[in-house]
Amino acid sequence: MGLTSNVVGNTPILSSWGNEVRDRSVQVFANAAERTAQWTAPPTGAVSYLVDQPGLMWVFVAGAWKAPNAMGIPSGGYITSATGVQIPPASTIDLPSMAFTFTPVANRKIKITGSLQTHINSGTPATAFTLYITDSANTIFAQRSSWMLDNASFVNQQTLTVFHVMNSTGAAISLKLRANNYLGSAVGLYTDFQTMIVEDVGPV
């Protein structure tokens, strides 16, 4: 669209100029339904504010209204789960409730952070475990491993964090957290708490 033309002194201001200024200013609506009904063909780059969602600005991109930071959700998103499970020996599992799908705007850097708290009970043999960030087809984006040492008297608890930064193409992204119990002899590796955070961290 380019820069809005300057107003020339002593000449009429055209309706097309005023409409362009309107489309380039922040339009305020009570809610999304009112916005849809009243602004049926917003141009790309249009900005709006919804009274029922205070603190958020919305930008019209690729035929849809997107929240700031290009996530379609307020500035990112996160999921947590305190569901504990046992990771069987020599196996890899999907962590409970750790699947997340979103559609970012193209050409943005998206940071994914995964965190897992685990423990082994006293008297359990030492083991190694790995935390993965993957897509829905189990393609690994990032991973980090650590040892859990055995202790005859105490529970050994440990938290592992892994992160990955990817460039978005505008297509939907499906992510998971997975974990692996590396040693077959360790049958007592348990998860306690897991979190996945997704953030828009800027342009590509």
N, CA, C and O of each residue as an XYZ file, in Angstrom:
816
protein
N       0.823     -1.205      0.000
C       0.000      0.000      0.000
C       0.857      1.255      0.000
O       0.442      2.275     -0.550
N       2.031      1.209      0.595
C       2.912      2.360      0.603
C       2.483      3.422      1.601
O       1.529      3.240      2.357
N       3.211      4.540      1.588
C       2.966      5.645      2.515
C       1.689      6.390      2.136
O       1.450      6.664      0.960
N       0.878      6.714      3.125
C      -0.318      7.525      2.886
C       0.086      8.896      2.370
O       0.999      9.527      2.903
N      -0.601      9.353      1.328
C      -0.265     10.637      0.703
C      -0.447     11.784      1.682
O      -1.323     11.742      2.546
N       0.376     12.801      1.544
C       0.213     14.016      2.333
C      -1.043     14.770      1.909
O      -1.438     14.728      0.744
N      -1.659     15.451      2.850
C      -2.758     16.351      2.527
C      -2.167     17.633      1.952
O      -1.243     18.213      2.523
N      -2.706     18.065      0.822
C      -2.229     19.277      0.161
C      -3.082     20.453      0.611
O      -4.311     20.384      0.589
N      -2.433     21.515      1.013
C      -3.158     22.674      1.494
C      -4.112     23.260      0.466
O      -3.818     23.295     -0.729
N      -5.272     23.723      0.958
C      -6.279     24.402      0.125
C      -6.862     23.504     -0.964
O      -7.340     23.995     -1.987
N      -6.824     22.198     -0.747
C      -7.452     21.253     -1.679
C      -8.362     20.325     -0.884
O      -8.114     20.084      0.298
N      -9.413     19.801     -1.514
C     -10.335     18.904     -0.800
C      -9.630     17.625     -0.343
O      -8.771     17.098     -1.050
N      -9.991     17.142      0.817
C      -9.506     15.843      1.292
C     -10.462     14.783      0.769
O     -11.645     14.796      1.110
N      -9.972     13.874     -0.043
C     -10.813     12.879     -0.688
C     -11.252     11.790      0.286
O     -10.562     11.498      1.262
N     -12.399     11.201      0.009
C     -12.893     10.101      0.851
C     -11.925      8.923      0.828
O     -11.791      8.214      1.825
N     -11.244      8.707     -0.307
C     -10.292      7.592     -0.393
C      -9.134      7.786      0.580
O      -8.614      6.815      1.130
N      -8.730      9.039      0.795
C      -7.669      9.328      1.758
C      -8.147      9.024      3.180
O      -7.433      8.404      3.968
N      -9.352      9.464      3.490
C      -9.896      9.208      4.823
C     -10.100      7.736      5.096
O      -9.854      7.271      6.209
N     -10.558      6.978      4.071
C     -10.743      5.535      4.256
C      -9.416      4.828      4.483
O      -9.331      3.883      5.267
N      -8.378      5.295      3.790
C      -7.058      4.689      3.976
C      -6.533      4.954      5.383
O      -5.963      4.064      6.014
N      -6.724      6.179      5.873
C      -6.305      6.494      7.241
C      -7.071      5.634      8.240
O      -6.501      5.146      9.216
N      -8.367      5.452      7.991
C      -9.172      4.582      8.863
C      -8.605      3.175      8.910
O      -8.484      2.581      9.981
N      -8.253      2.637      7.727
C      -7.739      1.270      7.664
C      -6.369      1.130      8.316
O      -5.961      0.022      8.663
N      -5.652      2.244      8.486
C      -4.316      2.207      9.071
C      -4.289      2.673     10.523
O      -3.216      2.815     11.110
N      -5.438      2.906     11.092
C      -5.520      3.251     12.513
C      -6.104      2.075     13.279
O      -6.590      1.122     12.670
N      -6.063      2.129     14.589
C      -6.585      1.047     15.417
C      -8.095      1.210     15.546
O      -8.570      2.220     16.066
N      -8.844      0.231     15.078
C     -10.302      0.241     15.160
C     -10.740     -0.551     16.392
O     -10.263     -1.662     16.620
N     -11.644      0.018     17.181
C     -12.057     -0.564     18.460
C     -13.446     -1.169     18.317
O     -14.366     -0.523     17.813
N     -13.594     -2.428     18.768
C     -14.868     -3.138     18.708
C     -15.160     -3.757     20.070
O     -14.253     -3.980     20.873
N     -16.422     -4.028     20.314
C     -16.810     -4.660     21.574
C     -16.278     -6.080     21.658
O     -15.843     -6.526     22.720
N     -16.314     -6.795     20.523
C     -15.875     -8.192     20.505
C     -15.593     -8.596     19.057
O     -15.764     -7.797     18.136
N     -15.165     -9.831     18.871
C     -14.814    -10.304     17.531
C     -16.016    -10.369     16.608
O     -15.896    -10.121     15.409
N     -17.185    -10.704     17.164
C     -18.384    -10.779     16.328
C     -18.727     -9.409     15.741
O     -19.081     -9.308     14.566
N     -18.625     -8.366     16.549
C     -18.893     -7.016     16.053
C     -17.870     -6.626     14.992
O     -18.221     -6.022     13.979
N     -16.608     -6.972     15.224
C     -15.563     -6.670     14.240
C     -15.844     -7.347     12.908
O     -15.724     -6.724     11.853
N     -16.221     -8.626     12.956
C     -16.518     -9.365     11.728
C     -17.684     -8.761     10.981
O     -17.659     -8.670      9.754
N     -18.719     -8.341     11.718
C     -19.916     -7.793     11.083
C     -19.660     -6.418     10.470
O     -20.210     -6.097      9.416
N     -18.832     -5.611     11.120
C     -18.658     -4.230     10.677
C     -17.469     -4.030      9.744
O     -17.483     -3.130      8.905
N     -16.445     -4.862      9.885
C     -15.238     -4.704      9.059
C     -15.090     -5.974      8.245
O     -14.349     -6.885      8.614
N     -15.801     -6.019      7.141
C     -15.916     -7.265      6.380
C     -14.718     -7.533      5.479
O     -14.482     -8.682      5.106
N     -13.966     -6.517      5.124
C     -12.824     -6.714      4.224
C     -11.632     -5.887      4.674
O     -11.214     -4.975      3.959
N     -11.072     -6.182      5.845
C      -9.906     -5.417      6.305
C      -8.694     -5.702      5.432
O      -8.525     -6.831      4.970
N      -7.848     -4.709      5.196
C      -6.647     -4.958      4.402
C      -5.572     -5.656      5.238
O      -5.606     -5.608      6.467
N      -4.642     -6.289      4.581
C      -3.510     -6.880      5.282
C      -2.750     -5.793      6.041
O      -2.416     -4.745      5.489
N      -2.486     -6.068      7.320
C      -1.809     -5.090      8.168
C      -2.747     -4.263      9.011
O      -2.299     -3.468      9.837
N      -4.068     -4.436      8.818
C      -5.033     -3.702      9.639
C      -4.889     -4.106     11.101
O      -4.536     -5.246     11.402
N      -5.160     -3.173     12.005
C      -5.006     -3.402     13.442
C      -6.328     -3.122     14.139
O      -6.995     -2.133     13.834
N      -6.707     -3.977     15.065
C      -7.955     -3.782     15.808
C      -7.747     -4.088     17.288
O      -6.771     -4.723     17.688
N      -8.695     -3.617     18.078
C      -8.691     -3.840     19.535
C     -10.086     -4.296     19.935
O     -11.083     -3.719     19.500
N     -10.154     -5.335     20.766
C     -11.436     -5.863     21.246
C     -11.580     -5.558     22.722
O     -10.719     -5.903     23.530
N     -12.687     -4.902     23.065
C     -12.905     -4.486     24.443
C     -12.991     -5.681     25.381
O     -12.564     -5.601     26.533
N     -13.546     -6.803     24.888
C     -13.706     -7.969     25.764
C     -12.407     -8.763     25.929
O     -12.389     -9.766     26.643
N     -11.312     -8.328     25.275
C     -10.006     -8.957     25.444
C      -8.972     -7.870     25.723
O      -8.116     -7.591     24.883
N      -9.053     -7.259     26.899
C      -8.218     -6.092     27.200
C      -6.723     -6.411     27.139
O      -6.274     -7.486     27.538
N      -5.971     -5.432     26.621
C      -4.531     -5.552     26.582
C      -3.959     -6.175     25.332
O      -2.738     -6.246     25.190
N      -4.818     -6.641     24.399
C      -4.350     -7.296     23.181
C      -4.675     -6.458     21.954
O      -5.764     -5.895     21.844
N      -3.724     -6.383     21.034
C      -3.954     -5.799     19.722
C      -3.965     -6.933     18.712
O      -3.233     -7.911     18.861
N      -4.795     -6.804     17.683
C      -4.921     -7.850     16.673
C      -4.527     -7.300     15.310
O      -4.885     -6.174     14.965
N      -3.788     -8.095     14.533
C      -3.322     -7.695     13.211
C      -3.907     -8.658     12.172
O      -3.913     -9.873     12.370
N      -4.400     -8.092     11.061
C      -4.987     -8.921     10.002
C      -3.884     -9.364      9.050
O      -3.310     -8.543      8.334
N      -3.583    -10.675      9.040
C      -2.494    -11.244      8.241
C      -2.976    -12.541      7.599
O      -3.576    -13.390      8.258
N      -2.704    -12.679      6.306
C      -3.019    -13.919      5.583
C      -4.488    -14.302      5.737
O      -4.818    -15.478      5.890
N      -5.356    -13.312      5.695
C      -6.783    -13.564      5.712
C      -7.385    -13.841      7.073
O      -8.528    -14.289      7.151
N      -6.657    -13.590      8.148
C      -7.171    -13.874      9.488
C      -6.591    -12.885     10.486
O      -5.511    -12.334     10.275
N      -7.325    -12.663     11.584
C      -6.844    -11.803     12.665
C      -5.902    -12.601     13.551
O      -6.251    -13.681     14.028
N      -4.699    -12.062     13.771
C      -3.696    -12.724     14.596
C      -3.373    -11.840     15.793
O      -3.336    -10.614     15.696
N      -3.140    -12.502     16.926
C      -2.740    -11.770     18.124
C      -1.291    -11.319     17.986
O      -0.583    -11.792     17.097
N      -0.838    -10.415     18.852
C       0.543     -9.942     18.752
C       1.542    -11.087     18.879
O       1.239    -12.140     19.439
N       2.741    -10.853     18.345
C       3.811    -11.853     18.304
C       3.476    -13.020     17.392
O       4.119    -14.069     17.438
N       2.435    -12.816     16.543
C       2.189    -13.712     15.410
C       1.786    -15.126     15.783
O       1.959    -16.034     14.970
N       1.256    -15.354     16.979
C       0.979    -16.714     17.398
C      -0.471    -17.136     17.237
O      -0.759    -18.332     17.252
N      -1.397    -16.191     17.082
C      -2.804    -16.541     17.126
C      -3.259    -16.804     18.550
O      -4.421    -17.138     18.778
N      -2.351    -16.657     19.512
C      -2.630    -16.731     20.937
C      -1.815    -15.635     21.597
O      -0.788    -15.243     21.044
N      -2.217    -15.121     22.745
C      -1.533    -13.960     23.311
C      -0.048    -14.179     23.575
O       0.310    -14.824     24.561
N       0.809    -13.666     22.729
C       2.260    -13.582     22.876
C       2.955    -14.916     23.104
O       4.115    -14.943     23.515
N       2.277    -16.006     22.849
C       2.882    -17.318     23.007
C       1.885    -18.261     23.669
O       0.682    -18.000     23.667
N       2.369    -19.319     24.217
C       1.483    -20.251     24.891
C       2.284    -21.248     25.702
O       3.478    -21.434     25.471
N       1.619    -21.890     26.655
C       2.308    -22.908     27.433
C       1.308    -23.943     27.905
O       0.116    -23.664     28.038
N       1.804    -25.131     28.153
C       1.004    -26.192     28.752
C       1.833    -26.852     29.835
O       3.050    -26.986     29.705
N       1.175    -27.259     30.896
C       1.847    -27.951     31.985
C       1.027    -29.172     32.383
O      -0.180    -29.230     32.148
N       1.684    -30.122     32.974
C       0.999    -31.313     33.463
C       1.749    -31.879     34.656
O       2.971    -32.025     34.625
N       1.010    -32.191     35.697
C       1.593    -32.831     36.875
C       1.275    -34.327     36.917
O       1.417    -34.976     37.954
N       0.844    -34.861     35.775
C       0.559    -36.283     35.693
C       1.869    -37.069     35.669
O       2.657    -36.929     34.734
N       2.101    -37.870     36.661
C       3.321    -38.659     36.744
C       3.137    -40.033     36.135
O       2.114    -40.682     36.354
N       4.115    -40.476     35.375
C       4.076    -41.811     34.778
C       5.439    -42.460     34.946
O       6.438    -41.773     35.157
N       5.479    -43.771     34.854
C       6.741    -44.496     34.851
C       7.202    -44.663     33.409
O       6.426    -45.082     32.550
N       8.467    -44.335     33.143
C       9.033    -44.568     31.819
C       9.645    -45.962     31.813
O      10.624    -46.197     32.522
N       9.108    -46.878     31.047
C       9.615    -48.249     31.065
C      11.083    -48.316     30.649
O      11.570    -47.427     29.951
N      11.787    -49.362     31.074
C      13.200    -49.512     30.710
C      13.401    -49.551     29.203
O      12.616    -50.154     28.472
N      14.471    -48.896     28.748
C      14.892    -48.919     27.344
C      13.756    -48.548     26.398
O      13.559    -49.204     25.375
N      13.004    -47.492     26.737
C      11.883    -47.101     25.887
C      11.724    -45.583     25.885
O      12.234    -44.887     26.763
N      11.010    -45.090     24.884
C      10.711    -43.670     24.743
C       9.200    -43.500     24.699
O       8.516    -44.240     23.992
N       8.666    -42.527     25.451
C       7.225    -42.321     25.523
C       6.879    -40.858     25.250
O       7.716    -39.971     25.417
N       5.641    -40.619     24.831
C       5.088    -39.269     24.802
C       4.744    -38.879     26.233
O       4.088    -39.644     26.941
N       5.175    -37.704     26.664
C       4.849    -37.264     28.010
C       3.385    -36.856     28.101
O       2.845    -36.308     27.140
N       2.733    -37.109     29.225
C       1.297    -36.860     29.348
C       0.930    -35.399     29.098
O       1.531    -34.488     29.668
N      -0.064    -35.192     28.237
C      -0.654    -33.867     27.972
C       0.351    -32.875     27.412
O       0.166    -31.666     27.556
N       1.419    -33.366     26.770
C       2.456    -32.478     26.241
C       2.433    -32.445     24.716
O       3.470    -32.627     24.077
N       1.270    -32.217     24.135
C       1.128    -32.028     22.692
C       0.491    -30.669     22.455
O      -0.460    -30.292     23.139
N       1.021    -29.933     21.477
C       0.617    -28.542     21.286
C       0.636    -28.231     19.795
O       1.654    -28.444     19.137
N      -0.481    -27.727     19.243
C      -0.560    -27.350     17.832
C      -0.937    -25.881     17.718
O      -1.850    -25.423     18.405
N      -0.249    -25.138     16.864
C      -0.546    -23.726     16.672
C      -0.155    -23.335     15.245
O       0.563    -24.066     14.564
N      -0.639    -22.169     14.805
C      -0.356    -21.667     13.462
C       0.256    -20.285     13.565
O      -0.470    -19.307     13.746
N       1.570    -20.174     13.456
C       2.210    -18.863     13.509
C       2.181    -18.168     12.157
O       1.967    -18.807     11.127
N       2.393    -16.875     12.166
C       2.584    -16.131     10.930
C       3.954    -16.474     10.360
O       4.889    -16.749     11.111
N       4.074    -16.457      9.039
C       5.334    -16.813      8.392
C       6.444    -15.826      8.739
O       6.202    -14.667      9.076
N       7.664    -16.333      8.643
C       8.880    -15.526      8.791
C       9.045    -14.951     10.198
O       9.488    -13.815     10.367
N       8.687    -15.742     11.197
C       8.939    -15.401     12.588
C       9.773    -16.512     13.213
O       9.668    -17.676     12.828
N      10.605    -16.133     14.188
C      11.361    -17.124     14.954
C      10.519    -17.595     16.136
O      10.035    -16.783     16.925
N      10.349    -18.899     16.251
C       9.531    -19.494     17.303
C      10.449    -20.298     18.226
O      11.173    -21.187     17.777
N      10.407    -19.974     19.514
C      11.218    -20.687     20.497
C      10.331    -21.647     21.282
O       9.285    -21.260     21.805
N      10.762    -22.898     21.356
C      10.048    -23.930     22.116
C      10.947    -24.376     23.254
O      12.100    -24.747     23.038
N      10.417    -24.340     24.456
C      11.150    -24.780     25.634
C      10.404    -25.936     26.305
O       9.209    -25.832     26.579
N      11.098    -27.011     26.561
C      10.510    -28.141     27.263
C      11.242    -28.392     28.569
O      12.467    -28.283     28.635
N      10.491    -28.728     29.606
C      11.087    -28.986     30.915
C      10.431    -30.220     31.525
O       9.218    -30.404     31.428
N      11.249    -31.060     32.153
C      10.754    -32.300     32.759
C      11.424    -32.525     34.100
O      12.650    -32.492     34.207
N      10.615    -32.755     35.122
C      11.126    -33.147     36.437
C      10.894    -34.639     36.617
O       9.782    -35.130     36.423
N      11.959    -35.364     36.995
C      11.869    -36.813     37.160
C      12.458    -37.221     38.504
O      13.105    -36.425     39.185
N      12.218    -38.483     38.873
C      12.883    -39.019     40.063
C      13.043    -40.530     39.932
O      12.312    -41.192     39.194
N      14.018    -41.054     40.667
C      14.127    -42.499     40.877
C      14.112    -42.740     42.378
O      14.667    -41.958     43.150
N      13.486    -43.805     42.774
C      13.362    -44.120     44.193
C      14.679    -44.641     44.759
O      15.553    -45.095     44.020
N      14.804    -44.569     46.065
C      16.023    -45.055     46.720
C      16.235    -46.532     46.407
O      15.292    -47.322     46.372
N      17.484    -46.876     46.182
C      17.824    -48.258     45.888
C      17.668    -48.641     44.433
O      17.978    -49.773     44.062
N      17.178    -47.695     43.566
C      17.020    -47.989     42.147
C      18.361    -47.826     41.436
O      19.078    -46.866     41.716
N      18.722    -48.725     40.532
C      19.987    -48.562     39.814
C      20.032    -47.250     39.042
O      18.994    -46.716     38.650
N      21.232    -46.735     38.826
C      21.404    -45.503     38.068
C      20.906    -45.682     36.635
O      20.930    -46.784     36.086
N      20.453    -44.574     36.043
C      20.006    -44.612     34.660
C      20.312    -43.280     33.992
O      20.635    -42.300     34.662
N      20.210    -43.249     32.694
C      20.305    -42.012     31.925
C      18.945    -41.777     31.272
O      18.273    -42.724     30.863
N      18.550    -40.520     31.179
C      17.292    -40.229     30.515
C      17.469    -39.030     29.588
O      18.349    -38.193     29.791
N      16.617    -38.963     28.570
C      16.689    -37.915     27.557
C      15.324    -37.278     27.385
O      14.300    -37.962     27.380
N      15.321    -35.956     27.243
C      14.100    -35.193     26.964
C      14.177    -34.703     25.522
O      15.196    -34.156     25.103
N      13.091    -34.902     24.759
C      13.057    -34.528     23.351
C      11.940    -33.517     23.085
O      10.877    -33.577     23.703
N      12.191    -32.594     22.164
C      11.139    -31.825     21.499
C      10.995    -32.411     20.100
O      11.964    -32.455     19.342
N       9.785    -32.864     19.753
C       9.556    -33.483     18.441
C       8.304    -32.907     17.797
O       7.548    -32.163     18.420
N       8.104    -33.272     16.524
C       6.823    -32.979     15.898
C       5.892    -34.170     16.108
O       6.240    -35.121     16.807
N       4.719    -34.113     15.508
C       3.732    -35.184     15.736
C       4.176    -36.514     15.153
O       3.659    -37.561     15.543
N       5.131    -36.492     14.218
C       5.647    -37.733     13.627
C       6.914    -38.213     14.328
O       7.591    -39.115     13.836
N       7.238    -37.614     15.475
C       8.403    -37.971     16.294
C       9.742    -37.571     15.666
O      10.787    -38.099     16.047
N       9.716    -36.649     14.714
C      10.960    -36.069     14.217
C      11.570    -35.201     15.312
O      10.902    -34.309     15.835
N      12.817    -35.448     15.661
C      13.449    -34.766     16.792
C      13.982    -33.405     16.365
O      14.777    -33.302     15.432
N      13.532    -32.358     17.063
C      14.048    -31.009     16.857
C      15.205    -30.698     17.810
O      16.174    -30.041     17.429
N      15.095    -31.172     19.038
C      16.130    -30.907     20.044
C      16.050    -31.984     21.109
O      14.998    -32.587     21.321
N      17.187    -32.226     21.789
C      17.216    -33.217     22.856
C      18.322    -32.886     23.843
O      19.303    -32.221     23.511
N      18.136    -33.371     25.066
C      19.162    -33.212     26.094
C      19.079    -34.397     27.040
O      17.993    -34.861     27.386
N      20.245    -34.877     27.452
C      20.307    -36.077     28.281
C      20.993    -35.795     29.614
O      21.745    -34.830     29.753
N      20.718    -36.653     30.586
C      21.356    -36.529     31.896
C      21.351    -37.888     32.587
O      20.542    -38.764     32.279
N      22.279    -38.037     33.529
C      22.328    -39.243     34.357
C      21.526    -39.054     35.626
O      21.500    -37.967     36.203
N      20.863    -40.132     36.061
C      20.233    -40.193     37.380
C      21.022    -41.229     38.183
O      20.972    -42.421     37.882
N      21.752    -40.771     39.208
C      22.600    -41.672     39.985
C      21.786    -42.369     41.060
O      20.834    -41.812     41.607
N      22.185    -43.607     41.348
C      21.473    -44.360     42.370
C      21.889    -43.886     43.768
O      22.992    -43.378     43.970
N      20.996    -44.065     44.699
C      21.264    -43.727     46.092
C      20.504    -44.714     46.955
O      19.299    -44.901     46.788
N      21.207    -45.338     47.867
C      20.587    -46.397     48.672
C      19.579    -45.860     49.670
O      18.712    -46.602     50.131
N      19.681    -44.561     50.018
C      18.861    -44.040     51.107
C      17.871    -42.957     50.693
O      16.884    -42.737     51.395
N      18.106    -42.279     49.579
C      17.293    -41.116     49.240
C      16.725    -41.216     47.828
O      17.288    -41.875     46.953
N      15.590    -40.540     47.633
C      15.033    -40.368     46.294
C      15.900    -39.358     45.539
O      16.227    -38.300     46.076
N      16.264    -39.671     44.328
C      17.049    -38.768     43.478
C      16.093    -38.074     42.513
O      15.448    -38.724     41.690
N      16.007    -36.749     42.620
C      15.099    -35.973     41.778
C      15.902    -35.002     40.920
O      16.877    -34.412     41.386
N      15.491    -34.840     39.668
C      16.256    -33.997     38.751
C      15.321    -33.349     37.730
O      14.327    -33.948     37.319
N      15.653    -32.108     37.321
C      14.895    -31.398     36.287
C      15.788    -31.157     35.088
O      16.933    -30.727     35.229
N      15.258    -31.437     33.903
C      15.998    -31.284     32.652
C      15.218    -30.335     31.745
O      13.996    -30.437     31.635
N      15.932    -29.408     31.093
C      15.306    -28.433     30.201
C      15.999    -28.466     28.840
O      17.222    -28.577     28.753
N      15.201    -28.369     27.786
C      15.717    -28.345     26.431
C      14.943    -27.277     25.657
O      13.760    -27.057     25.914
N      15.618    -26.610     24.700
C      14.898    -25.629     23.894
C      15.331    -25.707     22.436
O      16.389    -26.242     22.105
N      14.483    -25.159     21.580
C      14.730    -25.175     20.136
C      14.131    -23.914     19.533
O      13.038    -23.502     19.921
N      14.840    -23.293     18.581
C      14.327    -22.127     17.855
C      14.162    -22.513     16.391
O      15.087    -23.041     15.774
N      12.978    -22.246     15.835
C      12.693    -22.606     14.458
C      12.120    -21.405     13.716
O      11.535    -20.511     14.328
N      12.290    -21.389     12.394
C      11.707    -20.357     11.548
C      10.344    -20.824     11.055
O      10.221    -21.918     10.504
N       9.333    -20.008     11.247
C       7.988    -20.409     10.835
C       7.774    -20.131      9.354
O       8.326    -19.183      8.797
N       6.964    -20.975      8.730
C       6.593    -20.799      7.325
C       5.154    -20.340      7.175
O       4.700    -20.072      6.063
N       4.437    -20.246      8.278
C       3.023    -19.911      8.234
C       2.128    -21.127      8.303
O       0.912    -20.996      8.443
N       2.718    -22.322      8.205
C       1.943    -23.561      8.297
C       1.756    -23.956      9.759
O       2.536    -23.549     10.620
N       0.727    -24.746     10.036
C       0.476    -25.240     11.384
C       1.646    -26.099     11.858
O       2.233    -26.850     11.079
N       1.974    -25.981     13.130
C       3.068    -26.730     13.734
C       2.511    -27.553     14.895
O       1.827    -27.022     15.770
N       2.807    -28.839     14.897
C       2.395    -29.723     15.991
C       3.643    -30.206     16.722
O       4.559    -30.754     16.109
N       3.670    -30.000     18.029
C       4.847    -30.318     18.833
C       4.492    -31.287     19.947
O       3.342    -31.359     20.381
N       5.492    -32.032     20.405
C       5.339    -32.928     21.552
C       6.605    -32.901     22.380
O       7.684    -32.566     21.890
N       6.452    -33.262     23.654
C       7.593    -33.602     24.493
C       7.604    -35.110     24.682
O       6.576    -35.722     24.972
N       8.805    -35.710     24.510
C       8.975    -37.141     24.709
C      10.147    -37.363     25.643
O      11.005    -36.491     25.786
N      10.189    -38.516     26.275
C      11.286    -38.824     27.198
C      11.684    -40.279     27.037
O      10.872    -41.138     26.692
N      12.969    -40.529     27.299
C      13.543    -41.856     27.128
C      14.231    -42.304     28.412
O      14.960    -41.535     29.038
N      13.993    -43.549     28.795
C      14.726    -44.210     29.879
C      15.757    -45.108     29.209
O      15.418    -46.146     28.640
N      17.020    -44.696     29.283
C      18.042    -45.309     28.431
C      18.428    -46.716     28.861
O      18.561    -47.603     28.018
N      18.608    -46.931     30.145
C      19.141    -48.209     30.608
C      18.020    -49.191     30.936
O      17.068    -48.863     31.644
N      18.154    -50.383     30.410
C      17.103    -51.368     30.602
C      16.969    -51.876     32.026
O      15.929    -52.427     32.385
N      18.007    -51.701     32.851
C      17.942    -52.242     34.209
C      17.190    -51.328     35.174
O      16.784    -51.762     36.252
N      17.003    -50.066     34.791
C      16.362    -49.110     35.698
C      14.867    -49.097     35.457
O      14.403    -48.575     34.444
N      14.112    -49.664     36.375
C      12.665    -49.762     36.180
C      11.919    -48.698     36.973
O      10.691    -48.627     36.911
N      12.648    -47.870     37.718
C      11.973    -46.939     38.611
C      12.104    -45.480     38.230
O      12.120    -44.621     39.113
N      12.198    -45.163     36.931
C      12.285    -43.770     36.496
C      10.876    -43.225     36.305
O      10.102    -43.746     35.502
N      10.549    -42.164     37.056
C       9.194    -41.614     37.039
C       9.224    -40.128     36.675
O      10.174    -39.416     37.001
N       8.174    -39.675     35.999
C       8.021    -38.252     35.731
C       7.159    -37.638     36.833
O       6.255    -38.285     37.361
N       7.453    -36.378     37.174
C       6.693    -35.677     38.203
C       5.919    -34.488     37.648
O       4.761    -34.265     38.001
N       6.577    -33.726     36.772
C       5.982    -32.483     36.273
C       6.648    -32.138     34.951
O       7.866    -32.252     34.817
N       5.853    -31.717     33.974
C       6.408    -31.358     32.682
C       5.719    -30.097     32.140
O       4.533    -29.867     32.373
N       6.500    -29.292     31.410
C       6.016    -28.021     30.874
C       6.562    -27.819     29.469
O       7.709    -28.163     29.183
N       5.733    -27.257     28.592
C       6.200    -26.822     27.281
C       5.739    -25.386     27.062
O       4.565    -25.067     27.246
N       6.679    -24.518     26.666
C       6.409    -23.099     26.430
C       6.749    -22.780     24.985
O       7.812    -23.160     24.494
N       5.847    -22.081     24.301
C       6.061    -21.659     22.922
C       6.009    -20.144     22.874
O       5.052    -19.535     23.351
N       7.055    -19.524     22.288
C       7.150    -18.076     22.260
C       7.540    -17.571     20.877
O       8.361    -18.186     20.197
N       6.955    -16.459     20.465
C       7.428    -15.735     19.299
C       8.543    -14.807     19.779
O       8.315    -13.953     20.636
N       9.748    -14.974     19.227
C      10.888    -14.196     19.715
C      11.408    -13.195     18.682
O      12.490    -12.635     18.859
N      10.648    -12.963     17.604
C      11.033    -11.931     16.664
C      11.048    -12.398     15.222
O      10.780    -13.564     14.934
N      11.365    -11.479     14.316
C      11.382    -11.815     12.896
C      12.573    -12.682     12.525
O      13.592    -12.694     13.215
N      12.424    -13.414     11.413
C      13.524    -14.235     10.887
C      14.659    -13.332     10.407
O      15.680    -13.826      9.929
